[in-house]
Amino acid sequence: MTITSRSTAWHWKPALPLPNPSFKTEQEIWIKKVSPRPMPKGADQFVPKLKTIFAGERVPPALIWLAEVESGFDARARSPAGAVGMFQLMPATAKDLGLSLWPRDQRKQMDPAARASARYLRQLHEQFGDWRLAVAAYNSGPGNVSRLLKRYQTTSYERIAPHLPAETQMYVPKVEATILHREGLQLEKLKTPSA
């Protein structure tokens, strides 16, 4: 008796990556995560001064909450990538904005770092005409945002959000949720102070 076995070829196929969550989903997640958070320790002493600085640079004062997301208002914060200070400015960006890195690193000094960050946000808003895009560019760089807007032929943050680096996909809704929690304002509806 002959037993014949039929061999079946089994091929492993890698699973397709899951699509990135939509911007709306990211927003909902961050609103739930941020809403119970208390004010960072010591933030109440910085907030009034920072708001004055941002308004003086013609940037919505509510954007000072970017410092909560970046560093928890810690002027000594340092990222593994080399960003430093309350607003986590990279060395090249800080130099472009006129900050000195030596002998004293002005990224660690609240006033100059806040002024530089506000100027940078204003420049980004002037370039992109949208606060979500400006915040995305603050995190991932204006070149990255520009390339994606051109590639997808859009001016919409929501349209490019799934194609941004994962960190930025989470960063923008986190900043937005923080501003909503602290000020009751929506990022895309922030008004630029007049000169």
Backbone hydrogen bonds, N-H to C=O, Kabsch-Sander energy under -0.5 kcal/mol:
donor,donor_aa,acceptor,acceptor_aa,energy
3,I,1,M,-0.5
4,T,2,T,-0.6
5,S,3,I,-0.5
6,R,4,T,-0.5
7,S,5,S,-0.8
9,A,7,S,-0.6
10,W,8,T,-0.5
11,H,9,A,-0.6
12,W,10,W,-0.5
26,E,22,S,-2.4
27,Q,23,F,-2.7
28,E,24,K,-2.4
29,I,25,T,-2.4
30,W,26,E,-2.5
31,I,27,Q,-2.6
32,K,28,E,-1.9
33,K,29,I,-2.0
34,V,30,W,-2.9
35,S,31,I,-2.1
37,R,34,V,-2.0
43,A,40,P,-2.2
45,Q,42,G,-1.1
46,F,42,G,-0.7
46,F,43,A,-1.2
47,V,43,A,-2.5
50,L,46,F,-2.7
51,K,47,V,-2.6
52,T,48,P,-1.8
53,I,49,K,-2.2
54,F,50,L,-2.7
55,A,51,K,-2.6
56,G,52,T,-2.2
57,E,53,I,-1.3
58,R,55,A,-1.7
59,V,54,F,-2.3
63,L,60,P,-2.2
64,I,61,P,-1.9
65,W,62,A,-1.6
66,L,63,L,-1.7
67,A,64,I,-2.0
68,E,65,W,-0.6
69,V,65,W,-1.5
70,E,66,L,-2.8
71,S,67,A,-2.5
72,G,67,A,-1.0
72,G,68,E,-1.0
73,F,67,A,-1.7
75,A,73,F,-0.8
77,A,74,D,-1.5
79,S,83,A,-2.9
82,G,79,S,-1.6
84,V,89,L,-1.9
85,G,77,A,-2.5
86,M,107,R,-0.5
88,Q,85,G,-1.2
89,L,84,V,-1.8
94,A,90,M,-2.8
95,K,91,P,-2.4
96,D,92,A,-2.4
97,L,93,T,-1.6
98,G,95,K,-1.9
99,L,94,A,-2.8
105,D,103,P,-0.5
106,Q,100,S,-3.1
106,Q,104,R,-0.8
108,K,105,D,-1.8
109,Q,106,Q,-1.2
110,M,108,K,-0.6
113,A,109,Q,-2.2
114,A,110,M,-2.8
115,R,111,D,-2.5
116,A,112,P,-2.5
117,S,113,A,-2.6
118,A,114,A,-2.6
119,R,115,R,-2.6
120,Y,116,A,-2.5
121,L,117,S,-2.7
122,R,118,A,-2.5
123,Q,119,R,-2.6
124,L,120,Y,-2.5
125,H,121,L,-2.5
126,E,122,R,-2.6
127,Q,123,Q,-2.1
128,F,124,L,-2.6
129,G,125,H,-3.2
134,A,130,D,-2.2
135,V,131,W,-2.5
136,A,132,R,-2.4
137,A,133,L,-2.5
138,Y,134,A,-2.0
139,N,135,V,-1.5
140,S,136,A,-3.0
141,G,137,A,-2.1
145,V,141,G,-1.6
146,S,142,P,-2.8
147,R,143,G,-2.4
148,L,144,N,-2.0
149,L,145,V,-2.5
150,K,146,S,-2.3
151,R,147,R,-3.0
152,Y,148,L,-2.5
153,Q,150,K,-0.9
154,T,149,L,-2.1
160,I,156,S,-1.2
160,I,157,Y,-0.6
161,A,157,Y,-2.0
163,H,160,I,-2.0
164,L,160,I,-0.7
164,L,161,A,-1.2
168,T,165,P,-0.6
169,Q,165,P,-2.2
170,M,166,A,-1.5
171,Y,167,E,-2.2
172,V,168,T,-2.1
174,K,170,M,-1.6
175,V,171,Y,-2.8
176,E,172,V,-2.6
177,A,173,P,-2.6
178,T,174,K,-2.2
179,I,175,V,-2.5
180,L,176,E,-2.3
181,H,177,A,-2.4
182,R,178,T,-2.8
183,E,179,I,-2.8
184,G,179,I,-0.8
184,G,180,L,-1.2
185,L,179,I,-0.9
189,K,186,Q,-1.4
190,L,187,L,-1.5
